[in-house]
Amino acid sequence: MANIAEQLQQAVNKGLSHKELIDKFKSILDEIIKDPKQPQTVDYLKKFLDAVVDDKIVLVASRQLLTDLCTSYLTRLSSEQAKEVALYALERIAARAISFEDQVGLYRNFLADIYEREENWREAAKVLCGAPLESAQKPLSSDYKLKTYLRIARLYLEDDDPVQAEVFINRASLLQNETRDEELQILYRACYARILDYKRKFVEAAQRYNELSLKSIVSGEERMKALDNALICAILAPAGPHRSRMLGTLFKDERSQRSPAHSMLNKMYLERIISPHDAKQFESLLSEHQKATTPDGYTILQRAVIEHNLVAVSKIYTNITFAELGGLLGIPSEKSEKIASQMISEGRLSGFVDQIESVLHFQASEQLAQWDRRIESFCVQVNQVLDKIQAVHPDWCQKTMALVEAKINAATNDDDDTPIAETNTTTVKPMDINNNHTTNNDNNRRSVTVSITDDKHQYQPLSRRSERIQPPMNTTTLVQYTSNPSLSDQQEQNRQHHHHHHHQQTTNDEEASTYSFRNVTKKLQHAKSSGELYQPSAPLPLPPMTKINNDENEIKYQPQHSSESPQSSTSIRTRAATTVVPILTHPTINTSDETFNSISTSSSNKIPLWKRFKKIIAPNKRSKENSSIKVPTLQFNELSTNETNRTVTDGVINNNNNLLQNPLKLSELRTWLFSKSFPEQRIRDEYEKLPTEPLHSKTFAFRPENKLKNRFNAIEPYDHSRVVLKTLSNDPSSDYINASYIDGYRASKLYIAAQAPTDTTLYDFYRMIWQLRIQTIIMVTRLFEDGKHKCIQYWPDEGEKRVNDFKIRIDNEEKYADYTIRKLIIYNQSEPSDVLQVKQYHFLSWPDHGCLSLCTPLLDFRQRFRADYKPTNPILVHCSAGVGRSGTFIALDSLLERAKHQDTIDVLEFTYRMRQNRVYMIQTADQYVFLYRTLIEGILTMDASISLQEFMTTRKLHMDAKSQYKLLEQLQSTVEFSYQGALDPANVHKNRVETILAPDNSRPYLMTQVEKTTDYINAVFVNSYRQTPNYIVTQYPLSHTCIDFWRLVYDHNVSIIMLLEPILRDSKTIYYWPTGVGHVISYGPFDIVMMSQKEDEQLIERVFELKYINKNTFATDRTRTIRQFQIKDSSYLLIIVKRFLKEMRTFNGQNVILQCLNGATWSGYFAALCNSIDKMQTEQIVDPFKIVRLLRFTRPQFIDQDQYENLFVSIRDYVQQYMSATLTHRPSENSFYVEPSGEHQSTTTNRVIQRL
């Protein structure tokens, strides 16, 4: 084999055919690999590669041989040998990388496999980064590119480098919605969850992990690991409602009981105090990045525990001093105040801080109030039974209660002089009904003392929470929880001391009235501490004629002789644990069967229900005046039903028609948006008043043949409001579809709220459209969201689509930044002479279960739909489930219509009416708050737009420009921006103007890796009026940021650069392009070659070739053509805008850079003018307000007052020149480039330009 080079050369020179040459080379290759252990093998293979890539060999043969070498021969070598040969192969083909794109990718993946087996994660990721994914020869599939990006991200995550991993996950996110490969979607979600975990976005990470744990395609072991990660992240998340919901979801998952984190989850979900010992045990489950220390000096876990304990304390106290709070939390009082203040300001804790008194006040929750009302209702029901028993068997009752009190005295062994028999007090003890003995769990043991202090029959629970500042109300019933499982023994003592200190502040009358109450409480506390809680040695006798029906969970008392009671029996019905336990579940008390018995009875229960309570209300007859209780008494058999009929004290319920109402004047709503404290909590509290349980029957939805037609189990239509389809002759159940009629403003059944069609229900979906002659569809979901299939595509991309008897043809499709409008033509074979035209408005920017960060896109979408809508047939609205986003849009549309005609709107009433017709309409409190914000902005901006026809006729606005700008400024004040990237010390010097920065939420991230650079550039994304392209607005680069500018062009697929003003060179400003045709300028891995240049009076047009040089292979991987247009004479602005808009419509997925010196003044005006004119031409409406509102959401420095007023002048001039009269000269229609001409725009516009 010493003459290997000669053999290869001879084979090349023989003039063999392609096939013969390949066979000859492969025979030589077989000889080389025959003994891979010989030391010359690697050298021979290198010589083989030299011959293969030689220009003398035809490209087809070279590609085939390179592929065979990698796939069939290198696998026989050792890892070190294979690495050396593969690296040499990449080096040799680097000069011809474009010709060998497939082979480059093959060898890089081969190398990555070797590095990954060696667990050299970083090198594996680096070598994959060079794989060509933008092929110049053939387009690569989205799945291949997605798979590569995900693999790189996973490798960086294995190397604990989430920053680099996020770069490639961001690239993958652009592709993941295009794939149907479920494995790739799972991998994307796994990587994304890990990145969220690393970034300490624990709630979002927990949600992603939990979703992964439910995927059947994932192995059982991996699913359990995902669930463990979900539990850990949920526990580490900042305390607040989002975490609480996540904890609840995980706690209800039976699999969580097998997780080592379940003990901590259980305590957090039940809102118990977490001890340092508990936290220490849990810490062993954490990964290294989860053990990091936060800026305040606590670890992530310590911070999470402190915040959790603070929330748990808020369930126990009404207020507490910071000294006591610090003692409870085990931290200094100053830090407890700081943490509490931060949680309150972030909306994660309800309350306020009294800095003068150093007291933290907690806001009473509706949940606790409901608990109190249910206790009273229950007690009243028990009293009714006791009244009848006492009336018929007074002697028996007296003997029985005397026995109970004697047992209590014996158990407590107290020396108090006050006899218990003289107090109207009894004790409810934790008791296992089935086993007839007390619980042995001291941690969960508690007693409840009920005391009567007067005869006014007013109910007020005490000492569940401490009332430090305000004295207690005069009460009828005092409920004392003498032990709380949420507290340790020391904390329990502190709480009791705190409560005792409060009682010392009451009046003498109150002292007298609660004296016996505290004595009994004291006795019970002593009994608890000594473990001697009373348990009768034998069951007490039942009163005469008391029957226990164990099968029906019913206790009946039927007196033998009763002349006082006309009723023959008194019945208390329970539904065992499924009904009674949830009703009597206190938020901070464990209500398991061992510690807090349900009211139900069982076969082993020999103790009657009524024995556990003594008489709660005095037996004397009550007058009519005193018989009414402010809180309504629920019937015992109604405790588990919805509470929509309850009375609410805030004036939001109309008791005459049982309708929730809260009408608000439009003038009051206007003040909300601009007030410093938007009443978000008030709105959330209002939302909690809405019914959540089903209000009406759903018989048809529950039929077995219809269950499969429901996308979600809990969301079905009511019988009375469901859409009923015509029954097909061969299917009696074919009249069902998951859709409900919803009333609109002054219009019955104006809307149909429906779930998204599935493969099973698609035919029914079109039957409904045809039967009801629906001509408008509002779709507010994407087909795929977060890797989930939300809706099938029920329309064709092009041509026709057949669905049974229906043929659907797409007639037109218009794409815009946030939505798409499609015109569908529907034919029905059974009615060939009829045709139905349907317009679908598809909103694309609304996340599932979430809200938009800005209201304007949805208002703009609604305005477009309303401009086309003709009130004839119902409007079909659907998202995925047909309740959350659908309900929010329906409410927005209907209430804005009401605002046009009335000076009030009532969000609560309308939502309540919707829920009478379909469950869960407006599914979350966040959506409810968003609805309020959007309504207010919609009402405020109602007069900001004007039709083009009216504008051309009157040249006047409904709201003058100054007033509009003032409103813009007010709205802008409600938007908060984060500039973390721009203010990073490594990036501060990249900003030309220190007051014009790139907000984090709208800046493009640079992805091409270059040494000593970051991912930051002072640039922002700005939507064009249409969906593509997007504008990227940026400053003119500084001398040290030119490389970042070309990274921006390369990474974000830019094809046109609009340089909107002349640039003067200085020490900070240089030309970032080559100055002559054929000249080359280099910035890092980029070479820029000027291909051509031409200019006239208005513009300079330059054409560049941008080349990316791979730093590993030193070969040109990709080449792109870039056109730059620099405005010379701004007096031609309107002409340039006109040609620019026409050119934009020919682009396909490419971005345009708008560039001026500071990245705001000229760029913002040009973008606003282009979008305003494009919208005006399309919708026949003049509406710069919404255009500028959207622009300023990405960069608040866009458009000052003078520019805003001048914007109307430019629009007016554009209408006069291009939409009202024929021009004497029009620029060429064939090119964006504008030829010289003497045609200038109006003098007014020229003055505007000068002012700019």
Secondary structure by P-SEA (a helix, b strand, c coil): ccaaaaaaaaaaaccccaaaaaaaaaaaaaaaaccccccaaaaaaaaaaaaaacccccaaaaaaaaaaaaccccccccaaaaaaaaaaaaaaacccccccaaaaaaaaaaaaaaaaaacaaaaaaaaacccccccccccccaaaaaaaaaaaaaaaaaaccaaaaaaaaaaaaacccccccaaaaaaaaaaaaaaaaaacaaaaaaaaaaaaaacccccaaaaaaaaaaaaaaaaaccccaaaaaaaaaaaaccccccccaaaaaaaaaacccccaaaaaaacccccccccccccccccaaaaaaaaaaaaaaaaccccccaaaaaaaacccaaaaaaaaaaaaaaccccccccccccbbbbcccaaaaaaaaaaaaaaaaaaaaaaaaaaccaaaaaaaaaaaaaaaaaaaccccccccccccbbbbcccccccccccccccccbbbbbbbcccccbbbbcccccccccccccccbbbbccccccccaaaaaaaaaaaaaaaaaccaaaaaaaaaaaaaaaaaaaaaaacccccccccccccccccccccccbbbbbbcccccccccbbbbbbccccccccccccccccccccccccccccccccccccccccccccccccccccccccccccccccccccccccccccccccccccbbbbbbbaaaaaaaaaccccaaaaaaaaaaacccccccccccccccccccccccccccccccccccccccccccccccccbbbbbcccccccbbbbcccccccaaaaaaaaaaacccbbbbccccccccccccccccccccccccccbbbbbccccccccbbbbbbbbbbcccccbbbbbbbbbbcccccccccccaaaaaaaaaaaaaaccccbbbbbbcccccaaaaaaaaaaaaaaaaaccccccaaaaaaaaaaccccccccaaaaaaaaaaaaaaaaaccccccaaaaaacccccccaaaaaaaaaaaaaabbbbccccccccccccccccccccccccbbbbccccccccccccbbbbbccccccbbbbbccccccaaaaaaaaaaaccccbbbbcbbbbbcccccccccccccbbbbcccbbbbbccccccccbbbbbbbbbbbccccccccbbbbbbbbbbccccaaaaaaaaaaaaaaacccbbbbbbcccccaaaaaaaaaaaaaaaaaacccccaaaaaaaaaaaccccccaaaaaaaaaaaaaaaaccccccccccccccccccccccccccaaaaaaaaac
